[in-house]
Amino acid sequence: MSGESGDKPIEDGFTNAFWNILKPFTMSKGIMGTGTYVAIETAVGQTIRRIMKAPYNVGESIELHTYSVPFLGLTNFGDDYKAYPNKDDKVDFVEEMTEGGKAIPAAIVGYISMKLRREGMKVPAFANRDFLYMLVGKLLSRPLTSYVYQSLPEDIEIGLTVINELANKERQLIKSVKDQAKEL
């Protein structure tokens, strides 16, 4: 991609991985999309905790989901994330849960990062209720987001779309580098 200002083209690959990780936090629509994504994920997670009569952990949830955003594309081993439905489209709950499942590896990275920062250098426990609630929340948050997406203000819709497209771009970059390595 090159601009009219004479910028050097940005080449696809791992050399710009650091900048790709920071992208959701350095663009205005990316920041809005990240904030909305984290808010929805946190709200769904805390609702699940409320239903299961578990204590709230809003701070941990915000931290975990913030850490997971840059890894949505890097750890998606499936197809690209589908676009959010238009106003006339019907939301397919099971299909949207599948889309939510694609974000589970990124949530696991966020969970590990959050636990390492809070508890130090030790292997975090994965066989606990907090981890299970996080996984269920990931599956349920995408369908919920798809339902409310149609009634959100336009700027917030654009922000969520930007995060979705950034994740897809990261995934495509990794896939292209892997394909190039196979050809060698």
C-alpha positions in Angstrom: 0.0 0.0 0.0 1.5 3.3 -0.9 0.3 6.8 -0.4 0.5 9.9 -2.6 2.9 11.5 -0.2 5.7 9.2 -1.4 5.5 6.8 1.5 7.3 3.5 1.1 5.0 0.6 0.5 4.3 -1.6 3.5 5.2 -5.1 2.7 3.2 -8.0 4.0 4.9 -10.3 6.5 6.1 -10.6 10.0 8.4 -7.6 9.9 5.5 -5.3 10.7 3.9 -7.6 13.3 4.6 -5.2 16.2 2.8 -2.4 14.4 -0.1 -4.7 13.5 -0.6 -5.5 17.2 -0.8 -1.8 18.0 -3.1 -0.9 15.1 -6.4 -1.4 17.1 -5.1 1.1 19.6 -3.6 3.8 17.3 -6.5 4.6 14.8 -9.5 6.6 15.9 -12.1 4.0 14.5 -9.9 1.2 15.8 -10.0 2.6 19.3 -13.7 3.0 19.1 -14.1 -0.5 17.8 -11.8 -1.9 20.4 -13.7 -0.1 23.2 -17.0 -1.4 21.9 -15.7 -4.9 21.5 -14.2 -5.0 25.0 -17.4 -3.4 26.5 -19.6 -6.1 24.9 -17.3 -8.9 25.8 -17.1 -7.7 29.4 -20.9 -7.2 29.7 -21.6 -10.7 28.3 -19.0 -12.2 30.6 -20.3 -10.5 33.7 -23.9 -11.5 32.8 -22.8 -15.1 32.6 -21.1 -14.7 36.0 -24.3 -13.2 37.4 -26.4 -16.1 36.1 -23.9 -18.6 37.5 -23.8 -16.7 40.9 -20.1 -16.1 40.6 -18.5 -13.0 41.9 -17.9 -10.2 39.3 -14.4 -9.6 38.0 -15.0 -6.5 35.7 -11.4 -5.3 35.9 -10.0 -8.7 34.9 -12.5 -9.1 32.1 -11.7 -5.6 30.7 -7.9 -6.4 30.8 -8.3 -9.9 29.3 -10.4 -8.7 26.4 -8.2 -5.7 25.7 -5.2 -8.0 25.5 -7.1 -10.3 23.2 -8.0 -7.7 20.5 -4.7 -7.6 18.7 -4.6 -11.4 18.5 -8.0 -11.9 16.9 -6.5 -12.3 13.4 -3.2 -13.8 14.5 -4.8 -16.7 16.3 -7.8 -17.3 14.0 -7.1 -20.7 12.3 -10.4 -20.8 10.5 -11.9 -18.7 7.8 -12.0 -15.0 7.9 -14.5 -13.4 10.3 -17.7 -12.7 8.5 -19.1 -9.2 8.2 -21.7 -8.2 10.7 -25.3 -8.5 9.3 -27.0 -5.7 7.5 -30.2 -4.2 8.7 -32.2 -6.5 6.4 -30.3 -9.7 7.1 -31.6 -12.2 9.6 -29.1 -13.2 12.3 -28.3 -17.0 12.3 -27.5 -17.7 16.0 -25.5 -20.9 15.4 -23.4 -19.3 12.6 -22.7 -16.3 14.8 -21.7 -18.6 17.7 -19.2 -20.2 15.3 -17.8 -16.8 14.5 -17.5 -16.2 18.2 -15.6 -19.4 18.6 -13.0 -18.2 16.2 -12.1 -15.6 18.9 -11.4 -18.2 21.6 -7.7 -18.6 20.8 -7.2 -14.8 21.1 -9.2 -14.9 24.4 -6.8 -17.6 25.7 -3.8 -15.4 24.8 -5.5 -12.5 26.7 -6.3 -14.8 29.7 -2.7 -16.0 29.9 -1.4 -12.4 29.5 -3.7 -11.1 32.2 -2.8 -14.0 34.6 0.9 -13.5 34.0 0.7 -9.8 34.7 -1.4 -10.3 37.8 0.2 -13.5 39.3 3.7 -13.5 37.9 5.6 -16.2 36.0 3.6 -19.3 36.7 1.4 -21.4 34.5 -2.2 -20.2 34.8 -4.9 -22.6 35.7 -7.2 -23.5 32.8 -9.5 -25.9 34.7 -11.5 -23.4 36.6 -14.8 -21.7 36.4 -13.4 -18.3 35.4 -11.9 -19.9 32.3 -15.1 -21.7 31.5 -17.2 -18.6 31.8 -14.8 -16.8 29.5 -15.2 -19.5 26.8 -19.0 -19.4 27.1 -18.9 -15.6 26.9 -16.9 -15.7 23.7 -19.4 -18.0 22.1 -22.4 -15.9 23.1 -21.0 -12.4 22.6 -20.8 -12.5 18.8 -24.5 -13.4 18.3 -25.4 -10.7 20.8 -23.2 -8.2 19.0 -24.8 -9.2 15.7 -28.3 -8.6 17.1 -27.4 -5.1 18.5 -25.1 -4.1 15.7 -28.0 -3.1 13.6 -29.2 -0.6 16.2 -25.9 0.9 17.1 -24.8 4.4 16.1 -23.0 4.5 12.7 -19.6 5.4 14.2 -19.7 2.4 16.5 -20.8 0.1 13.7 -17.8 1.4 11.7 -15.5 0.8 14.7 -16.6 -2.8 15.0 -16.2 -3.3 11.3 -12.7 -1.9 11.4 -11.7 -4.4 14.2 -13.2 -7.2 12.2 -11.3 -6.2 9.0 -8.0 -5.7 10.9 -8.3 -9.2 12.2 -9.0 -10.5 8.7 -6.1 -8.6 7.3 -3.7 -10.0 10.0 -5.0 -13.5 9.2 -4.5 -13.1 5.5 -0.9 -11.8 6.0 0.0 -14.8 8.1 -1.6 -17.1 5.6 0.3 -15.5 2.7 3.7 -15.8 4.5 3.0 -19.4 5.3 2.1 -20.1 1.7 5.3 -18.3 0.5 7.4 -20.5 3.0 5.8 -23.6 1.6 6.8 -22.6 -2.0 10.4 -22.3 -1.0 
